[in-house]
């Protein structure tokens, strides 16, 4: 019988924290979502993930490969062709990260309204708790935020 330690990402010394940090990276999530569609060339990944630089894409792919989440396939052609795909382990991340991406798309309007509401209230009037996300909304401010009186 082998000993399995009790991993806990909330413990400061737990090595699973580095995996969580990698997974929580916005570029990792977008790359995994794209690679979940199938094997993809570098330039196609760069096009699919708008805003990522070649350097950041290279570094992120290298980190994902090191963690066993991505395979790098090099074809002996001239010019050389390189493609990337999720490993079996990487495939286990596709559904949760896709769900997070779908959540972000489905709730962006609510997030933007909350940000606007938050930004309208001076920081010195914010209080903990309450039904407005920790913001004390005073009469008149609510009108500006959501059009109610």
N, C-alpha and C positions, 0 to 999 in steps of 0.2 A: 504494500500500500504506500503510495507516495503522498507527501505532505503538500497540500495546496494552501498557500497563504491567503488570508482574507484581504483582498485588495479593496481599497477604499479611496476614491478620488478626493475625498474631503480631508484626508490625512496628508500633511505637508510633505512627508517623505515617500509617499506612494508613487511608484514609477508609472502607474496608469494615468497620472496627471499629464504627462507629456503626450500620451495618446489622445487624451481629451483636448488638450490645447491644439494639437494638429487637426483633429476632426472639427473643432469649433472654428477654425480659420475659414474666413469667407471664401478664399480661393480654393481651398480643399473641397468645400461643399460644392462649389460650381463645377469643378473639374470632375468630381465623382458623379454628379448629375449627368454631365455630358458623356462620360465614359460608360455610364449605365446603358446608353443606347448602343454601345458596341465599340469595337476597336477603332481608334481614331489617330490620324496623323497629327504631328505637332502643330503644323500651320492651321489645320482645321479646328484644333482645340483653341488655339489663340484667337481665331475668328469667332468661335462660338461663345467664348468668355470675354465679352467686350470689356475693354479697359485694363486687362492684364498685360503687363510687359513681358517680353520674351524672357528676360532675366528671372522675373518672379515665377513665370510658368515653369521654366527649367528647374529652379530651386524647389518648387512645390512638387513637381513630378519626381525629382530625385528623392525628396523626403518620403513621399508616398511609396516609392519603390523600396526604399530602405526599410520602411515599416511593413512591407509585405502586402501592400494594398493595391499596387499597380505593377504590371509587367511591362517591360520595355522590350520591343521586338525590333531587331535590326535586320534588314534585308541586305544581302550581298549584291547590291546593284550599283550602277553608276548613273546618276548620282545616288548616294546612299539614301535609303528610305527607312524611316523609323516610325513605328506605330506604338500606341499605348493602349492597354486594356486593363480592366479591373481583374484582380485575382479572385479566387473564391472568397477569401477574407474581405477583399474590397467590395465584392457584391453584397456582403451583409450590411454594408453602410449605405448602399444605394437607396433602399426604401426609406430609412429614417431621414437621410439628408434631403431626399426628394420631398418628403412630407414637410420638412421644415421650409423648404423653398416654396411649396404650395401654400403653407400657412402664411408666409411673408407676403405672397401675392394676394391672398384672400383678405388679409387684414391691414393692408397698407393704408387704406383710407382712414380706418380707426386710429392707426398709429400717427398719421399726419395730423388728424384733428387733436389728438392728445398732446402732441408736440406744440401745436399752435396754442392750445389752451394753456399749457405750461409756460410757454414763452411770453404770454400776455400778462401773467401775474408777476409782480415784482418779487424778487427772491426773499425780501424781508417779510412778506405777508404769507409765505408758504408755511404750512403746519403739517405735522405728521398725521397720518390716518385720514379718515373721512371718505366720502364717496366719490371724490374727484381726484383720485390718484395721489393723495397726500397734499393737495392744493386746496387752500381755503378760497373758494370763489365768493367774492363779495357782490352785493347787488350792483347791477350795471355792467359788471365784467362778463357775466354769463351771456348777456345780449350779444356782446362782441364775439364771443366764442362760438355759440351755436344758434344764435338768432332767436332764443327764447327770452321771455321776460320775467 
